[in-house]
Amino acid sequence: MDPGVRRDDGTLLSDQRESSNTMEESLSAPIRHPIAWQDESFYDEAALDTELRRVFDICHGCRRCFNLCDSFPTLFDLIDESEHEDVEHLDSADFKPVVDACTLCDMCFMAKCPYVPPHSFDLDFPHLMLRHRAVEHAKGKTSFADKELAKTDRNGKLGSMLSGLANFATKEGGLARPVMQAVVGIDKRAYLPEFADLPLTVKAGPTIPRPNPDAPGFGRKVALYATCYGNFNDQTPGDAAIKVLTHNGVEVRVEHPECCGMPKFENGDLSAVASAAERVAAHFAPLIAEGYDIVPLTTSCSLMLKFEWPLMLPGNAAIKALSKATFDLSQYVVLLSKQAGLVPIEAMPSSIAVHFACHSRAQNMGPKAMDMLRLIPEAKPVLTERCSGHGGKWGIFKQNFDTAVKVGRPAARAMAKDNPDFMVSECPLAGPHLKQVMELSGVEKVPDRVGHPIEIMARAYGF
């Protein structure tokens, strides 16, 4: 098995990984099993119910994850408030709120759980929640709103074509928001991203600067995977990345073959995710052969390409090659600085609050945004390791929005407490959500923007 875990230098660890987890039974490094979504037994509801009860019983006895997502408090209250105070006598239907509260952030597996494999308890809570959703999806129980929101490429293309109308409809406080809440369940208070007039692949193509021939990194090549959000919505990180990389000698092109499938992954639509993985890997294969590194603009997409796809299709050579060639954006800049060096950066004596996004942490590469910002002379980045609470599309629904704000409040307060000059997050959804949480929580100094750390690098270079 190749779990697809990566060292800082970009090489894969085939059967081990660095981790801060303490193993109560074994000193071996944690591993992750392939997702057996193509096996008939994966959808066996009796077997799934048995596994849910086994894992929930262990989690109830441990409780280390009580302060992560809302799944664990929901689970613990469910058991504690039941007649027999055990998992055995619970109704299986009562498990659904626990599953629905999971945002697949992977933090329980990566940072908290002492019982992940190779421990004999063999716990992988996020992938168990994924299996439950896959069973529900196979039975046609995925909601209409979840299915339609997961069609991100279609939505992005339509939104860009009709950007004026779309942005008017999705604006906070707009007349259309109560209707959207009533029809599809999107909370009228939740921030929704605007659509760009043109996709980044169209807009950036003719304007990408030639690589700086005097830079130490001259000769390197990067294909920026625009991702749905970076292509159709917030293009600021993409623009900043292009400027920083080309200034440092890197030849850049922007590609968006299609969505990585994370929204459908959240729905349990694993067949659709696997199909997308095969097509995207085939698209990037010739570029990888030409020496291009693949750099997604969104941490969730990096996570999918590096880890989830190889676990879904472990025998696919193109997906394995793509995993090896993929780097998160901050990770790539740090690697460039170590291997080739960067063009000198002017001093920028600024304080920077850095949100360590869950899907960045889940890549097991360390806080690369912090490492990158430390390359700026006199910059003072400070890390916040708390969940934003957004959870992809999860946090925009009416039944989840208040919980998303509650979960995100500690992170928002930690970032704002010292009145930093800038606030950033590598997750493009977490940033605006944290800004909104600050507004709703009465934070005195709310920033105009909580953008990507690459934007600070671009500012330091004078762009």
FIVEX-952164 format. One record per residue (C-alpha): residue number from 1; residue in three letters; x, y, z. Coordinates in nm, 3 decimals, always signed. Each point is the difference from the previous one (the first is absolute). Layout:
<rs>
(NUM,ALA,(X,Y,Z))
...
</rs>
This chain:
<rs>
(1,MET,(+0.000,+0.000,+0.000))
(2,ASP,(+0.115,+0.351,-0.078))
(3,PRO,(-0.174,+0.243,+0.238))
(4,GLY,(+0.142,+0.293,-0.195))
(5,VAL,(+0.159,+0.191,+0.285))
(6,ARG,(+0.261,+0.256,-0.095))
(7,ARG,(+0.320,+0.127,+0.153))
(8,ASP,(+0.087,+0.370,-0.008))
(9,ASP,(+0.222,-0.061,-0.304))
(10,GLY,(-0.298,-0.134,-0.191))
(11,THR,(+0.091,-0.369,+0.003))
(12,LEU,(-0.251,-0.261,+0.109))
(13,LEU,(+0.020,-0.219,+0.306))
(14,SER,(-0.132,-0.334,-0.118))
(15,ASP,(-0.085,-0.158,+0.333))
(16,GLN,(+0.054,+0.254,+0.275))
(17,ARG,(-0.056,+0.363,+0.082))
(18,GLU,(+0.116,+0.266,+0.239))
(19,SER,(-0.255,+0.059,+0.272))
(20,SER,(-0.043,+0.153,+0.341))
(21,ASN,(-0.254,-0.264,+0.100))
(22,THR,(+0.079,-0.211,+0.305))
(23,MET,(-0.078,-0.367,-0.055))
(24,GLU,(-0.127,-0.176,+0.311))
(25,GLU,(+0.082,-0.343,-0.135))
(26,SER,(+0.267,+0.044,-0.266))
(27,LEU,(+0.289,+0.227,-0.085))
(28,SER,(-0.059,-0.056,-0.371))
(29,ALA,(-0.097,+0.300,-0.210))
(30,PRO,(-0.370,+0.028,-0.088))
(31,ILE,(-0.119,-0.127,-0.336))
(32,ARG,(-0.322,+0.040,-0.193))
(33,HIS,(-0.179,-0.277,-0.184))
(34,PRO,(-0.125,+0.032,-0.357))
(35,ILE,(-0.368,+0.093,-0.025))
(36,ALA,(-0.174,-0.323,-0.109))
(37,TRP,(-0.286,+0.182,-0.174))
(38,GLN,(-0.004,-0.247,-0.292))
(39,ASP,(-0.059,-0.301,+0.229))
(40,GLU,(-0.358,-0.117,+0.045))
(41,SER,(+0.061,-0.046,+0.371))
(42,PHE,(+0.071,+0.373,+0.035))
(43,TYR,(-0.375,+0.059,-0.045))
(44,ASP,(-0.118,-0.278,+0.233))
(45,GLU,(-0.223,+0.190,+0.243))
(46,ALA,(+0.013,-0.261,+0.276))
(47,ALA,(+0.380,-0.004,-0.011))
(48,LEU,(+0.008,+0.379,-0.005))
(49,ASP,(-0.230,+0.018,+0.302))
(50,THR,(+0.222,-0.243,+0.190))
(51,GLU,(+0.309,+0.205,-0.080))
(52,LEU,(-0.169,+0.327,+0.098))
(53,ARG,(-0.092,-0.146,+0.339))
(54,ARG,(+0.351,-0.136,+0.053))
(55,VAL,(+0.167,+0.333,-0.082))
(56,PHE,(-0.255,+0.213,+0.186))
(57,ASP,(+0.049,-0.208,+0.312))
(58,ILE,(+0.377,+0.054,-0.014))
(59,CYS,(-0.042,+0.374,-0.066))
(60,HIS,(-0.244,+0.033,+0.289))
(61,GLY,(+0.252,-0.155,+0.234))
(62,CYS,(+0.285,+0.218,-0.123))
(63,ARG,(-0.150,+0.347,-0.067))
(64,ARG,(+0.325,+0.160,-0.115))
(65,CYS,(-0.181,+0.153,-0.297))
(66,PHE,(-0.264,+0.182,+0.208))
(67,ASN,(+0.122,+0.342,-0.117))
(68,LEU,(+0.031,-0.067,-0.372))
(69,CYS,(-0.309,-0.006,-0.224))
(70,ASP,(-0.356,-0.034,+0.130))
(71,SER,(-0.012,-0.375,-0.076))
(72,PHE,(+0.161,-0.094,+0.328))
(73,PRO,(-0.209,+0.209,+0.241))
(74,THR,(-0.307,-0.122,-0.191))
(75,LEU,(+0.114,-0.360,+0.041))
(76,PHE,(+0.090,+0.032,+0.366))
(77,ASP,(-0.330,+0.171,+0.086))
(78,LEU,(-0.190,-0.263,-0.196))
(79,ILE,(+0.152,-0.277,+0.209))
(80,ASP,(+0.006,+0.181,+0.335))
(81,GLU,(-0.365,+0.104,-0.025))
(82,SER,(-0.127,-0.341,-0.115))
(83,GLU,(-0.184,-0.232,+0.237))
(84,HIS,(+0.282,-0.254,+0.032))
(85,GLU,(+0.287,+0.241,-0.063))
(86,ASP,(+0.166,-0.234,-0.249))
(87,VAL,(+0.028,-0.044,-0.375))
(88,GLU,(-0.152,-0.348,-0.004))
(89,HIS,(-0.355,+0.115,+0.068))
(90,LEU,(-0.004,+0.302,-0.232))
(91,ASP,(-0.222,+0.010,-0.306))
(92,SER,(+0.206,+0.002,-0.321))
(93,ALA,(-0.207,+0.291,-0.130))
(94,ASP,(+0.143,+0.212,+0.282))
(95,PHE,(+0.347,-0.024,-0.155))
(96,LYS,(-0.084,+0.230,-0.292))
(97,PRO,(+0.052,+0.333,+0.188))
(98,VAL,(+0.347,-0.120,+0.098))
(99,VAL,(+0.083,-0.079,-0.363))
(100,ASP,(-0.153,+0.322,-0.129))
(101,ALA,(+0.208,+0.210,+0.240))
(102,CYS,(+0.328,-0.139,-0.136))
(103,THR,(+0.169,+0.239,-0.243))
(104,LEU,(+0.267,-0.254,-0.107))
(105,CYS,(+0.270,+0.235,+0.126))
(106,ASP,(+0.216,-0.303,+0.100))
(107,MET,(+0.118,+0.166,+0.320))
(108,CYS,(-0.115,-0.285,+0.224))
(109,PHE,(+0.204,-0.247,-0.205))
(110,MET,(+0.300,+0.228,-0.049))
(111,ALA,(+0.035,+0.179,+0.331))
(112,LYS,(-0.201,-0.162,+0.278))
(113,CYS,(-0.084,-0.368,-0.030))
(114,PRO,(+0.241,-0.245,+0.169))
(115,TYR,(-0.178,-0.298,-0.156))
(116,VAL,(+0.070,+0.049,-0.371))
(117,PRO,(+0.160,-0.295,-0.184))
(118,PRO,(+0.225,-0.188,+0.058))
(119,HIS,(-0.160,+0.007,+0.348))
(120,SER,(-0.218,-0.308,+0.040))
(121,PHE,(-0.309,+0.220,+0.044))
(122,ASP,(+0.055,+0.113,-0.362))
(123,LEU,(-0.200,+0.323,+0.015))
(124,ASP,(-0.050,+0.237,-0.291))
(125,PHE,(-0.295,+0.211,+0.106))
(126,PRO,(-0.015,+0.231,-0.306))
(127,HIS,(+0.007,-0.286,-0.249))
(128,LEU,(-0.266,-0.182,+0.202))
(129,MET,(-0.221,+0.308,-0.028))
(130,LEU,(+0.082,+0.002,-0.372))
(131,ARG,(-0.110,-0.362,-0.027))
(132,HIS,(-0.333,+0.081,+0.168))
(133,ARG,(-0.056,+0.282,-0.250))
(134,ALA,(+0.091,-0.228,-0.289))
(135,VAL,(-0.264,-0.247,+0.115))
(136,GLU,(-0.255,+0.280,+0.031))
(137,HIS,(+0.095,+0.134,-0.344))
(138,ALA,(-0.039,-0.346,-0.154))
(139,LYS,(-0.353,-0.009,+0.147))
(140,GLY,(-0.084,+0.339,-0.154))
(141,LYS,(-0.005,+0.185,+0.332))
(142,THR,(+0.240,+0.284,-0.088))
(143,SER,(-0.197,+0.325,+0.015))
(144,PHE,(-0.083,+0.198,-0.312))
(145,ALA,(+0.193,+0.302,+0.129))
(146,ASP,(+0.311,-0.204,+0.076))
(147,LYS,(-0.004,-0.157,-0.345))
(148,GLU,(-0.052,+0.328,-0.183))
(149,LEU,(+0.260,+0.194,+0.201))
(150,ALA,(+0.251,-0.277,-0.073))
(151,LYS,(-0.024,+0.075,-0.374))
(152,THR,(+0.261,+0.270,+0.045))
(153,ASP,(+0.122,+0.022,-0.359))
(154,ARG,(-0.352,+0.040,-0.134))
(155,ASN,(-0.083,+0.254,+0.269))
(156,GLY,(+0.324,+0.187,-0.062))
(157,LYS,(-0.050,+0.022,-0.375))
(158,LEU,(-0.358,+0.123,+0.039))
(159,GLY,(+0.100,+0.239,+0.277))
(160,SER,(+0.275,+0.154,-0.211))
(161,MET,(-0.224,+0.032,-0.306))
(162,LEU,(-0.266,+0.173,+0.211))
(163,SER,(+0.229,+0.153,+0.262))
(164,GLY,(-0.200,+0.320,+0.047))
(165,LEU,(-0.325,-0.182,+0.065))
(166,ALA,(+0.165,-0.281,+0.198))
(167,ASN,(+0.188,+0.239,+0.229))
(168,PHE,(-0.313,+0.205,+0.057))
(169,ALA,(-0.190,-0.317,+0.098))
(170,THR,(+0.266,-0.132,+0.237))
(171,LYS,(+0.087,+0.331,+0.171))
(172,GLU,(-0.043,-0.002,+0.378))
(173,GLY,(-0.318,+0.183,+0.093))
(174,GLY,(-0.128,-0.017,-0.357))
(175,LEU,(-0.364,-0.055,-0.083))
(176,ALA,(+0.071,-0.344,-0.147))
(177,ARG,(+0.163,-0.144,+0.311))
(178,PRO,(-0.322,-0.079,+0.193))
(179,VAL,(-0.126,-0.179,-0.310))
(180,MET,(+0.322,-0.202,-0.025))
(181,GLN,(-0.033,-0.091,+0.366))
(182,ALA,(-0.356,-0.118,-0.045))
(183,VAL,(+0.064,-0.194,-0.322))
(184,VAL,(+0.345,-0.157,+0.042))
(185,GLY,(+0.074,+0.056,+0.369))
(186,ILE,(+0.298,+0.238,-0.037))
(187,ASP,(-0.003,+0.227,+0.304))
(188,LYS,(-0.079,+0.357,-0.101))
(189,ARG,(+0.278,+0.126,+0.231))
(190,ALA,(+0.278,-0.220,-0.139))
(191,TYR,(+0.268,+0.156,-0.217))
(192,LEU,(-0.011,-0.124,-0.359))
(193,PRO,(+0.289,+0.074,-0.238))
(194,GLU,(-0.040,+0.228,-0.299))
(195,PHE,(+0.055,-0.125,-0.354))
(196,ALA,(+0.271,+0.146,-0.223))
(197,ASP,(-0.095,+0.130,-0.343))
(198,LEU,(+0.251,-0.231,-0.169))
(199,PRO,(+0.155,-0.326,+0.121))
(200,LEU,(+0.363,+0.029,+0.109))
(201,THR,(+0.104,-0.240,-0.277))
(202,VAL,(-0.133,+0.250,-0.256))
(203,LYS,(+0.097,+0.319,+0.179))
(204,ALA,(+0.355,-0.097,+0.097))
(205,GLY,(+0.109,-0.180,-0.315))
(206,PRO,(+0.109,+0.299,-0.216))
(207,THR,(+0.132,+0.203,+0.296))
(208,ILE,(+0.231,-0.247,+0.177))
(209,PRO,(+0.344,+0.166,+0.017))
(210,ARG,(+0.302,-0.176,-0.141))
(211,PRO,(+0.216,-0.158,+0.270))
(212,ASN,(+0.276,+0.219,+0.140))
(213,PRO,(+0.319,-0.138,-0.162))
(214,ASP,(+0.219,+0.146,+0.277))
(215,ALA,(-0.181,-0.178,+0.282))
(216,PRO,(+0.157,-0.303,+0.171))
(217,GLY,(-0.306,-0.210,-0.082))
(218,PHE,(+0.016,+0.067,-0.376))
(219,GLY,(-0.069,-0.317,-0.196))
(220,ARG,(-0.268,-0.140,+0.229))
(221,LYS,(-0.353,-0.048,-0.126))
(222,VAL,(-0.333,+0.004,+0.184))
(223,ALA,(-0.352,-0.077,-0.114))
(224,LEU,(-0.229,+0.186,+0.239))
(225,TYR,(-0.312,-0.211,+0.047))
(226,ALA,(-0.249,+0.287,+0.018))
(227,THR,(-0.266,-0.205,+0.186))
(228,CYS,(-0.368,+0.094,-0.017))
(229,TYR,(+0.027,+0.271,+0.262))
(230,GLY,(+0.319,+0.151,-0.140))
(231,ASN,(-0.128,-0.019,-0.356))
(232,PHE,(-0.353,+0.133,+0.036))
(233,ASN,(-0.008,+0.189,+0.331))
(234,ASP,(+0.293,+0.154,+0.188))
(235,GLN,(+0.285,+0.047,-0.247))
(236,THR,(+0.219,+0.213,+0.228))
(237,PRO,(+0.213,-0.294,+0.125))
(238,GLY,(+0.049,-0.118,-0.359))
(239,ASP,(+0.111,+0.344,-0.117))
(240,ALA,(+0.240,+0.027,+0.296))
(241,ALA,(+0.141,-0.349,-0.059))
(242,ILE,(+0.068,+0.075,-0.367))
(243,LYS,(+0.188,+0.319,+0.089))
(244,VAL,(+0.206,-0.154,+0.280))
(245,LEU,(+0.093,-0.312,-0.195))
(246,THR,(+0.088,+0.169,-0.330))
(247,HIS,(+0.201,+0.264,+0.188))
(248,ASN,(+0.196,-0.289,+0.146))
(249,GLY,(+0.074,-0.146,-0.342))
(250,VAL,(-0.275,-0.262,-0.019))
(251,GLU,(-0.183,-0.056,-0.326))
(252,VAL,(-0.373,-0.001,+0.085))
(253,ARG,(-0.308,-0.119,-0.180))
(254,VAL,(-0.354,-0.017,+0.141))
(255,GLU,(-0.206,-0.317,-0.043))
(256,HIS,(-0.346,-0.102,+0.110))
(257,PRO,(-0.106,-0.327,-0.164))
(258,GLU,(-0.285,-0.040,+0.250))
(259,CYS,(-0.087,-0.009,+0.371))
(260,CYS,(+0.203,-0.226,+0.229))
(261,GLY,(-0.326,-0.143,+0.131))
(262,MET,(+0.028,+0.102,+0.365))
(263,PRO,(-0.366,+0.118,+0.018))
(264,LYS,(-0.115,-0.333,-0.144))
(265,PHE,(+0.240,-0.180,+0.234))
(266,GLU,(-0.181,+0.171,+0.289))
(267,ASN,(-0.326,-0.136,-0.143))
(268,GLY,(+0.131,-0.357,-0.021))
(269,ASP,(-0.023,+0.001,-0.380))
(270,LEU,(+0.324,-0.194,-0.029))
(271,SER,(-0.054,-0.132,-0.351))
(272,ALA,(-0.021,+0.358,-0.132))
(273,VAL,(+0.312,+0.097,+0.195))
(274,ALA,(+0.196,-0.295,-0.139))
(275,SER,(-0.107,+0.083,-0.356))
(276,ALA,(+0.113,+0.361,+0.044))
(277,ALA,(+0.329,-0.118,+0.149))
(278,GLU,(+0.073,-0.215,-0.304))
(279,ARG,(-0.078,+0.283,-0.244))
(280,VAL,(+0.196,+0.266,+0.190))
(281,ALA,(+0.299,-0.232,+0.041))
(282,ALA,(-0.007,-0.076,-0.372))
(283,HIS,(-0.012,+0.375,-0.074))
(284,PHE,(+0.306,+0.075,+0.211))
(285,ALA,(+0.201,-0.310,-0.104))
(286,PRO,(+0.158,+0.161,-0.312))
(287,LEU,(+0.090,+0.313,+0.198))
(288,ILE,(+0.163,-0.207,+0.273))
(289,ALA,(+0.198,-0.181,-0.269))
(290,GLU,(+0.120,+0.341,-0.125))
(291,GLY,(+0.131,+0.085,+0.345))
(292,TYR,(-0.287,+0.206,+0.141))
(293,ASP,(-0.077,-0.006,+0.371))
(294,ILE,(-0.373,+0.015,+0.077))
(295,VAL,(-0.103,+0.266,+0.253))
(296,PRO,(-0.369,+0.031,+0.094))
(297,LEU,(-0.120,+0.338,+0.126))
(298,THR,(-0.222,-0.157,+0.267))
(299,THR,(+0.112,-0.221,+0.288))
(300,SER,(-0.301,-0.231,-0.029))
(301,CYS,(+0.093,-0.075,-0.360))
(302,SER,(+0.364,-0.063,+0.096))
(303,LEU,(-0.127,-0.247,+0.260))
(304,MET,(-0.213,-0.182,-0.256))
(305,LEU,(+0.281,-0.030,-0.256))
(306,LYS,(+0.268,-0.096,+0.251))
(307,PHE,(-0.188,-0.238,+0.228))
(308,GLU,(-0.367,-0.077,-0.060))
(309,TRP,(+0.026,-0.091,-0.369))
(310,PRO,(+0.288,-0.246,+0.055))
(311,LEU,(-0.202,-0.161,+0.280))
(312,MET,(-0.302,-0.033,-0.229))
(313,LEU,(+0.188,-0.131,-0.304))
(314,PRO,(+0.330,-0.141,+0.134))
(315,GLY,(+0.076,-0.191,-0.319))
(316,ASN,(-0.027,+0.298,-0.236))
(317,ALA,(+0.350,+0.099,-0.117))
(318,ALA,(-0.103,+0.344,-0.127))
(319,ILE,(-0.160,+0.088,+0.335))
(320,LYS,(+0.308,-0.121,+0.185))
(321,ALA,(+0.223,+0.214,-0.225))
(322,LEU,(-0.226,+0.301,+0.052))
(323,SER,(+0.016,-0.048,+0.376))
(324,LYS,(+0.380,+0.004,-0.011))
(325,ALA,(+0.004,+0.312,-0.219))
(326,THR,(-0.254,+0.200,+0.204))
(327,PHE,(+0.099,+0.269,+0.250))
(328,ASP,(-0.210,+0.235,+0.206))
(329,LEU,(+0.067,+0.364,-0.094))
(330,SER,(+0.179,+0.104,+0.319))
(331,GLN,(+0.184,-0.331,+0.004))
(332,TYR,(+0.127,+0.062,-0.352))
(333,VAL,(+0.133,+0.349,+0.077))
(334,VAL,(+0.182,-0.132,+0.307))
(335,LEU,(+0.144,-0.288,-0.202))
(336,LEU,(+0.111,+0.246,-0.271))
(337,SER,(+0.176,+0.211,+0.261))
(338,LYS,(+0.187,-0.305,+0.135))
(339,GLN,(+0.094,-0.159,-0.329))
(340,ALA,(+0.076,+0.303,-0.217))
(341,GLY,(-0.043,+0.316,+0.206))
(342,LEU,(-0.230,+0.298,-0.043))
(343,VAL,(+0.045,+0.346,-0.141))
(344,PRO,(+0.084,+0.226,+0.299))
(345,ILE,(-0.304,+0.135,+0.184))
(346,GLU,(-0.018,+0.346,+0.154))
(347,ALA,(-0.057,+0.018,+0.375))
(348,MET,(-0.366,+0.019,+0.101))
(349,PRO,(-0.031,+0.059,+0.377))
(350,SER,(-0.359,-0.119,+0.029))
(351,SER,(-0.188,-0.230,+0.236))
(352,ILE,(-0.193,-0.275,-0.178))
(353,ALA,(-0.263,-0.227,+0.157))
(354,VAL,(+0.012,-0.334,-0.182))
(355,HIS,(-0.290,-0.244,+0.015))
(356,PHE,(+0.126,-0.358,-0.035))
(357,ALA,(-0.280,-0.143,-0.214))
(358,CYS,(-0.110,-0.357,+0.071))
(359,HIS,(+0.062,-0.124,-0.355))
(360,SER,(+0.345,+0.152,+0.013))
(361,ARG,(+0.072,-0.175,+0.330))
(362,ALA,(-0.138,-0.326,-0.140))
(363,GLN,(+0.271,-0.002,-0.268))
(364,ASN,(+0.252,-0.079,+0.277))
(365,MET,(+0.260,+0.247,-0.126))
(366,GLY,(+0.009,+0.241,+0.293))
(367,PRO,(-0.110,+0.366,-0.002))
(368,LYS,(+0.150,+0.095,-0.336))
(369,ALA,(-0.178,+0.335,-0.003))
(370,MET,(+0.199,+0.094,+0.310))
(371,ASP,(+0.322,-0.122,-0.160))
(372,MET,(-0.074,+0.202,-0.313))
(373,LEU,(-0.084,+0.322,+0.182))
(374,ARG,(+0.315,-0.031,+0.211))
(375,LEU,(+0.192,+0.044,-0.326))
(376,ILE,(-0.110,+0.365,+0.008))
(377,PRO,(+0.256,+0.199,+0.202))
(378,GLU,(-0.145,+0.147,+0.322))
(379,ALA,(-0.343,-0.156,-0.057))
(380,LYS,(-0.156,-0.140,+0.319))
(381,PRO,(-0.244,-0.281,-0.081))
(382,VAL,(-0.194,-0.158,+0.289))
(383,LEU,(-0.180,-0.333,-0.041))
(384,THR,(-0.356,-0.087,+0.105))
(385,GLU,(-0.071,-0.375,-0.002))
(386,ARG,(-0.378,-0.002,+0.037))
(387,CYS,(-0.275,-0.098,-0.244))
(388,SER,(-0.180,+0.281,-0.182))
(389,GLY,(-0.326,-0.195,+0.026))
(390,HIS,(-0.095,+0.043,-0.365))
(391,GLY,(+0.053,-0.355,-0.124))
(392,GLY,(-0.037,+0.046,-0.377))
(393,LYS,(-0.367,+0.047,-0.092))
(394,TRP,(-0.105,-0.138,+0.340))
(395,GLY,(+0.010,+0.333,+0.183))
(396,ILE,(-0.225,+0.195,-0.237))
(397,PHE,(-0.312,-0.207,+0.073))
(398,LYS,(-0.257,+0.138,+0.241))
(399,GLN,(+0.017,-0.302,+0.230))
(400,ASN,(+0.379,+0.038,+0.029))
(401,PHE,(+0.079,+0.372,-0.021))
(402,ASP,(-0.031,+0.081,+0.370))
(403,THR,(+0.219,-0.301,+0.084))
(404,ALA,(+0.252,+0.110,-0.264))
(405,VAL,(+0.020,+0.340,+0.170))
(406,LYS,(+0.032,-0.158,+0.345))
(407,VAL,(+0.279,-0.235,-0.111))
(408,GLY,(+0.182,+0.282,-0.178))
(409,ARG,(-0.021,+0.253,+0.282))
(410,PRO,(+0.314,-0.116,+0.191))
(411,ALA,(+0.209,+0.020,-0.318))
(412,ALA,(-0.140,+0.343,-0.087))
(413,ARG,(+0.069,+0.137,+0.348))
(414,ALA,(+0.352,-0.144,+0.007))
(415,MET,(+0.084,+0.159,-0.333))
(416,ALA,(-0.144,+0.339,+0.092))
(417,LYS,(+0.118,+0.034,+0.359))
(418,ASP,(+0.330,+0.181,-0.073))
(419,ASN,(-0.138,+0.219,-0.280))
(420,PRO,(+0.237,-0.133,-0.266))
(421,ASP,(+0.074,+0.193,-0.316))
(422,PHE,(-0.122,-0.288,-0.217))
(423,MET,(-0.204,-0.319,+0.042))
(424,VAL,(+0.029,-0.294,-0.239))
(425,SER,(-0.118,-0.356,-0.049))
(426,GLU,(+0.102,-0.254,-0.262))
(427,CYS,(-0.366,-0.108,-0.027))
(428,PRO,(-0.194,+0.239,-0.228))
(429,LEU,(-0.329,-0.083,+0.173))
(430,ALA,(+0.139,+0.025,+0.353))
(431,GLY,(+0.132,+0.353,-0.053))
(432,PRO,(-0.331,+0.174,-0.080))
(433,HIS,(-0.179,-0.213,+0.259))
(434,LEU,(+0.242,+0.104,+0.273))
(435,LYS,(-0.047,+0.362,-0.102))
(436,GLN,(-0.376,-0.043,+0.033))
(437,VAL,(+0.042,-0.175,+0.337))
(438,MET,(+0.201,+0.300,+0.121))
(439,GLU,(-0.277,+0.235,-0.111))
(440,LEU,(-0.267,-0.208,+0.171))
(441,SER,(+0.212,-0.032,+0.316))
(442,GLY,(+0.056,+0.373,+0.043))
(443,VAL,(+0.373,-0.001,-0.074))
(444,GLU,(+0.113,+0.362,+0.007))
(445,LYS,(+0.242,-0.006,-0.293))
(446,VAL,(-0.131,-0.219,-0.283))
(447,PRO,(+0.229,-0.018,-0.305))
(448,ASP,(-0.123,+0.090,-0.346))
(449,ARG,(+0.117,-0.339,-0.119))
(450,VAL,(+0.130,-0.331,+0.135))
(451,GLY,(+0.177,-0.120,-0.311))
(452,HIS,(+0.267,-0.255,-0.090))
(453,PRO,(+0.357,+0.031,+0.138))
(454,ILE,(+0.133,+0.022,-0.358))
(455,GLU,(-0.164,+0.342,-0.017))
(456,ILE,(+0.232,+0.121,+0.277))
(457,MET,(+0.299,-0.134,-0.194))
(458,ALA,(-0.115,+0.192,-0.305))
(459,ARG,(-0.040,+0.315,+0.210))
(460,ALA,(+0.352,-0.046,+0.140))
(461,TYR,(+0.133,-0.012,-0.356))
(462,GLY,(-0.183,+0.323,-0.078))
(463,PHE,(-0.273,-0.148,-0.220))
</rs>
